[in-house]
């Protein structure tokens, strides 16, 4: 008989998150430890984290995290960046050599500000300018990938189990007001450094447990608006769709959730509030190609908050808990208990029900 850890886990992948609504800084090793009881949900082909509020000394600059396959590639890419940005800091991302993480690329970060002359020339706001730059590098520069590009936040990911990835990136040296985590069990796509979660664009980051059967329809739609899916995994498209819906189209997070995990038409028609019924019908009609089908649970990180969301049939597990000013999300309650043994108000959100948690207004983040 096969033992635990020797069988494929069809509902595999582990997600976890924590946020302080008071904006208190949480050490990165806490979120890394939360992944330990969910070890068997991943298989060592991908692990990663995203932290918010981790770069207070550079909070006004975009933090670009790169994977480079060689030093010449880095030099060429840096020359390209200098044409578009003021680089205020350039450095290797500190890592720790451990046997469990091998074949690592060059992991580098730049803290940058867009050149005003370039913004005027291209007639873009700075977020759109940065997003287009990220897409250009990731699709046109062989051997270079931008895997994080927000302000005062950063992603850290690799091929490996998440607990080892946390050690590799020395997460205990970082602290932020919110963190997300992922342990990967890839089923249809390769395990490689760029394909590990989280997937990010600007300050949005997504960790995902599940499978997107609507990927081709979703990808074809979002690529009509300049996004390029180049990282060889279905989850990447969720990040771009959320960026498009919230940043570009101006939808609220709840409205965006009602697009990607749209209620069934029968549910909409049974809605008693006519305003809600009209709004949900409008969103389903206008954005039909952005409905995600297939099982999923995701956590979306953004500046000042988190959103947790299941598919509308709740085919993947997701648990939420609280304690004082902190809110926890995970695939299993055991992960929450590692972060906070006395967690309260444990609940299991319904399918398609977004759980949005924000840092209190006026709190410095």
Beta strands, then each sheet from edge to edge (+ up, - down):
strand 1: 14-20
strand 2: 26-27
strand 3: 47-52
strand 4: 62-68
strand 5: 85-92
strand 6: 106-114
strand 7: 144-148
strand 8: 153-158
strand 9: 175-176
strand 10: 178-183
strand 11: 199-201
strand 12: 204-210
strand 13: 296-302
strand 14: 305-310
strand 15: 319-323
strand 16: 326-330
strand 17: 344-347
strand 18: 355-358
sheet 1: 8+ 3- 10+ 1- 16+ 15- 17+
sheet 2: 2+ 9-
sheet 3: 5+ 6- 4+ 7-
sheet 4: 11+ 12- 13+ 14- 18+
end
